[in-house]
Amino acid sequence: MNKLLACGCSYTNVRNARLYPASLHPGQKCWPNYVADHLKLECVNIGRTGGGNDDIFNQVIKYISES
């Protein structure tokens, strides 16, 4: 199956409480989920809160090399 790999900072990480209030239900969708749904792809979200460019790059390389 084709996948959409989403990596980035807190705007990508759905678990970031500052962007997504506690009143939202568990499993709240983040932007990568909407893009993946539109493109009919599986979403793999490896975003991390506080992730800088080096961290994002390293996560992508690690994910690709382990997949």
N, C-alpha and C positions, 0 to 999 in steps of 0.2 A: 504494500500500500504506500502511496505517496504521502509525504509528511511535510508540514510547515514547521520549521525549526525557529522558534522565537527566543531570542536572548537579548538581555538588556538590563536596565536598572529597575527602579521601583515602578516605573510606568508599565513595565512588562510583567512584573511579579504581582499576581493577583492577591497574594497573601499580605500585601503591604497595607496595614491598618490605617495609615494616614490618608491614603487615597480612597480606600473602600471602607466606609463606616461600619461599625460592628452591627448595625441594624440590618445589613444585607445578609442574605442567607448563605450558608456554606455552599461552595461550588459556584459562586458568582463568576460570571464570565469576564474576561479581560480582553483587550483589543485583539490579541493573537487568535483567540477563539472565534471571534466574529469573522476575521479574515479567512481562517481555515474553513469555517462553515460555508462561507461564500464560495470558496474555491473547491469545496468538497474534498478537503484534505484532513488528515489526522493532525491535531495540534500537539507539538512537543514544546512545552514552555519551560525553559531552563533559566528564566530571568531571576536575578537576585537583587534584593534591596541593597543600595549602596555600591552596586557594581560599576566600576569605571571601564574605560575603553580596554585597558589591558586585561581586566578580569573577563569582560565579554569575549574578547578575542580568544583567550585561553579556554574558556568554556566551550566555545564553538569547536576549536581544534580537538579538545578532549572528547566531546560528544561524537564528532565525526570519526575519530580514530578508534573509539570503542564500539561503534555501531557496525 
